[in-house]
């Protein structure tokens, strides 16, 4: 979903979300669903244990996520767990999400557009089968160890109370937040959008993914003002892209925009990146309101943001262009936009300003799926995250104390594997290198492992990180060492020797 140059080529995409759909699929007896080809009309897939059928979805097409979830509950049952797309996916927005449980999003990389290209509106699953464990005694031992690690960690309790919102103000204090389209890293109104504000004025309850002890998600209700009565989960940290990154200082307006993204099935990280870019381009006079169907894009204007989101989701007017990616906007409006188009490999950055956060340049430079804040700040962390993603385990428990050795013990006990930790880490290396090889085969190389010019041309000018800046020499030195440590050549291409060592001799780069 982020083409190199030929629209028929793309970088690899993987995306994930929490909730209950994946466990329900396992209870139905399946490890995965693979969907090939495309339907000539809107359809849904309904799975009930061994029975799998495609059903017409014409009546659901065009529905937002709120209405769709209610309709699926009515037409099937509340016991069915579903993943689905909104208008954004239907209209092939390059950063459309696959959604579940209304506010949970598999958002990065535009997987919702992939479902939309197949005319696939939803996959609903109901399963009632038992799941066998290969070695129950070993499982009990490893499970007890996992609980011990989590409960012994102070981070566990912080995650439980605030979720990712716990760093909303801290990141601003560090200078590492996305502020005014990454122009700065410290936000003067950060306290207005803090976890404490949400805790006192918005949140009404907690929620967890299936069987998760952390319960980091918080249900919220806006209680006054023109958005009164609106419900939404959050805020969470990455929502900064709709907040400080766009100069928003109204908590209710911020929540209204993230709620709209979810309802349309848009990744609010990428949408916030596009909105911040528009606001800066408008401020600089590069674009006018006429370029945006008459909408003036001033910093902090939550109504303008809502109007643009609707146009993007439905592919109306300027929304057709804005629903592509930042590279498309630079191509349309000129190279003078390039310095503040905050993307890598076509993927808009998440809400971490790397000039003040050492290690995050590695994350954004070397992530296989574009600017991915979850990939990891070094090879060891990247390998850990690879195994999290491959095993379907959320990264948050690991941040809260859950160890990789315990993860491997659970894997062995559940599936009957006999992985040593050396096997475990070699699998991670193999997966990461295979992903890189896919990108290389589609034309990506060192030239695409970049940060936006803003990061090495403009120092931060306010806050504790004032003066922080990256350098081109530093970036090149980092890449040289990273490629060498990965066993890739100096153009970032996995060497034949490395591929053979990892059991990937069949791969051609």
C-alpha positions, 0 to 999 in steps of 0.5 A: 500500500505504499508504492515505490514508483510503479503502482504495481509494486509495494512495500510489505504491510503487516498490521495488528489489533487487539480485541476478541476476534482472533481468539474467536477464530481459534475457537472456531478451529482456525489459525488464519484466514486467507482471502484471495481474489476479489468479489464483483459485489460487496460480501461478508464472510461468516464463520461458525465452526466448520461452516463457512459462507459468503453472504451479500453485504450490499446493505452494509456497504457505506456504513460507518463502523458504529452503525455496522457493529450494531447491524452485525450484532442484530443480524448475527449475534453479539457472540459473533466477533467481527473485523470490518472496514468503513467507508475509508476502506471501501474507497481505497484510502491508502491508510484505511484501517481494518477495525474491530469492536468499533474503536480497535484498529489494525491501522498502519499500512492501509490493510483496510484498502486491501479488504476494500479492493476485494469488496469484502466488508467484514469477517464475522466469526463464532467458535465453540471448540476447545483448544488443546495444549501440548504440555499442560504442566509446562503451560501452567508453569510458564503461565505462572511465571508470566503472571509473576513477571507482570505483577512484579513490575511497576510498569504493569500498574501504570499501564493498567491505570492510564494505558499509553496516555500516561506519556502524553505530558511526559513526551512533551516535557522530553521534547519528543512529541509530534507538535505542529507537524513535527516542527517542535517536540514540546507542546504549550497546551500539553496539560489540556490533553493529559491523561489526568484530564481524561481520567477526571473528565472523560473516562468512565470505565476500563476494557481489555483484550481477550484475557488480558490482565492489563486492561489498558483501554479506557472508555470515555464519554464527552459530558458537555459542549457541542460534542456532549454524549459522544463516546470514545476510547482514549485518548491514547498516546498516538492520538497526539497526531490529531492533537498536538500535531495539529495544534488542537488544545480542546480535549473534546474536539480532539476526541471527536476527530479520533472518533471520526477516524474510527467511524470512517475506518481511517488510521488516525496516525496517518490521517493526523499526519496528513492534516498537520501537513495541510495546516503547515502548507496552508500557513506557508501559502503553498496551498489555498482553501480553494485547493481543499474545496474551500476549507481553510486549514488553520492550526487547531481547527477541529471543524476543518479537520472533521470536514477533511476526514469526511472528504477523504473517507468518501473520496469526495473532491480533494479527498481523492488526492488526500487519501493517497499518501504524503508523497502524492501530496508533494508530487501535487504541490511541489518540492517545497513541501518535501522538507515537512512531509513527515514520512518514510517509505510512504508511511506517515510517522507516528507521534514520536519526534526522533530529534529528541528521542535517541534510538527512534531514528533507527525505528523509522529508518529501518522499519520494513513497513515504513515509518513504524513506531513499534518496530524497535530502537535497535536490532535486539528490540526489533527481533523481540517485536518480530516474535510478538507480532508473529505469535500474536502477542501484544507488545504492551505486556512485554513493556510491562515486564513479560520476558521473551524467555517466558514467551518461548516457554509458552510457545513450546508448551502450547504447540509442542515446539522444542525451541531453544532461545537460539532457535527463537532469535534465529526465527526473528532474524529470518522473519525480519530479513525475509520482510526486507527481501520482499521490499528489496525485490520491489525496488526498495534499498538504502535510498528509502531508509530516510528521515524527512529533511526537517529532522536534519535541517531544523533544530527544535527551538523550544523546551527541554530538547531545544537545539536537538537535531539529527545529522546526515553523517550520523544517519549514514553512520547508523545505517552502515553499522545497522546493515553490517550487524544484520548481515546485509550489504552497504546498500541494505540488501541481505547478502547471499551468505546471510540468506543461506545462514538463515535458511532463506537460500530460495530468496532472490533479491 
